[in-house]
C-alpha cells in the first residue's frame, strides 16, 4: 500500500474509517511519502506548522519529513515529545526502507 503526501489530517481521518486497518495490512508492504510517512509512524512534527501529530503507529517511531540542515531545534522538540522512540528524518526525495 502506498500513501502519498498531501494533508496529513485528511489522510489520517480517511484511514481511521477502516476498521482493523493494522490487521489488514499485516505482512504487506507499506510505503509513505510525507503525509503517508507521518501516518505510518507513531508521532511526527510538521516542519511547516510546528504541530505534533499522532499517527497510526504501524512503526513505533517518530518521523520528520522535508528535513533540511539547520533544523536541529525541531528534531530536539520531536525527540522530547511523549515517549523515547527513534526518529526517522526524511529529506526531500529520500527514502528509508525498514524491514519488520
C-alpha positions in Angstrom: 0.0 0.0 0.0 1.4 3.4 -0.9 0.3 6.5 0.9 1.3 9.7 -0.8 1.9 13.2 0.6 -0.8 15.8 1.0 -2.9 16.6 4.0 -1.9 14.5 7.0 -5.1 15.3 8.8 -7.3 14.2 5.9 -5.2 11.1 5.3 -5.5 10.0 8.9 -9.2 10.8 9.0 -9.8 8.6 5.9 -7.6 5.8 7.2 -9.2 5.7 10.6 -12.5 4.9 8.9 -11.2 1.4 8.1 -11.7 -1.0 11.0 -8.8 -3.2 11.8 -6.6 -1.5 9.2 -3.4 -2.6 11.0 -4.5 -6.2 10.9 -5.5 -5.9 7.2 -2.0 -4.6 6.4 -0.1 -7.2 8.4 2.6 -8.8 6.3 2.1 -6.3 3.5 4.5 -3.8 2.1 3.6 -0.2 3.2 5.1 2.9 1.8 4.5 6.5 2.7 5.7 9.8 1.3 5.4 12.9 3.5 1.8 12.7 4.9 1.9 9.0 4.2 5.1 8.6 6.3 3.6 10.7 9.1 0.5 8.4 9.1 2.6 5.2 9.3 4.7 6.4 12.3 3.6 6.8 15.8 4.4 10.5 16.2 5.5 13.3 13.9 6.3 17.0 13.8 5.3 19.2 10.9 8.1 21.4 9.8 5.5 23.7 8.2 3.2 24.3 11.2 5.4 23.1 14.1 2.4 20.9 15.1 2.9 17.5 16.7 0.7 14.7 15.4 -0.1 11.2 16.5 0.0 8.8 13.5 -1.4 5.2 13.3 1.7 3.7 14.9 2.4 1.0 12.4 6.0 1.9 13.0 6.9 2.6 16.7 9.0 5.6 15.6 8.8 9.3 15.2 9.0 10.9 11.8 10.2 14.3 10.4 9.8 14.9 6.7 11.3 17.5 4.4 14.3 17.7 6.7 16.9 20.3 5.9 20.2 21.3 7.6 19.7 23.7 10.5 16.5 22.2 11.8 18.1 20.7 14.9 15.7 22.6 17.2 12.7 20.8 15.6 14.4 17.5 15.9 15.1 18.2 19.6 11.4 19.0 20.1 10.4 15.8 18.4 12.9 13.8 20.4 11.4 15.2 23.7 7.8 14.6 22.6 6.0 11.9 24.5 7.9 8.7 24.7 11.5 7.9 23.8 11.5 6.5 20.3 13.9 6.5 17.3 13.4 9.3 14.8 13.3 8.9 11.0 14.4 12.1 9.2 13.4 12.2 5.6 14.9 15.0 3.4 13.1 15.6 0.2 13.5 12.9 -2.5 15.0 10.4 0.0 13.6 7.0 1.2 14.2 4.8 4.2 13.5 1.1 4.0 12.6 -0.7 7.2 12.2 -4.4 7.4 9.9 -5.5 10.1 
